[in-house]
Amino acid sequence: MPMGVNHVSFKDLSTTQQELVFSAQKVMSKAYNIYSDYFVGASVRTKKGGIYSSANMENSSYGLSICAEVGAIQQAISSGDPEITTIAVCGGFNSENKGKTPTPCGRCRQLIYESSQISSIDLEVICANSDLSGIIITKISDLLPLPFGSKDLHLDLKIKEIKKRIKKSK
């Protein structure tokens, strides 16, 4: 496990962290998971306190499936509230599953990192299995060490412009 990964119990979470995890757990039941039967829900919290959630959606080509994390991030951006501070991911084969605590896939880690560039913070990532018996709290920098993103391309000013446009069109 990377150094910044902390295993905690649900009762150790703050009230706002618990709220976000519950939101992810609740939305995971809406997953369209016809192929894998694996449920994933994700919820993000923004600097303004908004919560946006999504469930995974699979399809027969697998590669075109949409992860819950992507949907939650898109919900925040589409709502004109792009500055995400925390993401909670909850998953498993069903609500009784006491299995391994899921973490975002590589593609999602990159998109979460890109969101951290918009927010200018090292996003908190909370991962929980479906019955909340296994919870991990970490930062995106621990899940995606040595990342490459928009700031590496010196796009700081462009990020600010896009952030203004998103917020203005709300």
Order of alpha helices (4+ residues) and beta strands (2+ residues): beta-alpha-beta-beta-alpha-beta-alpha-beta-beta-alpha-alpha
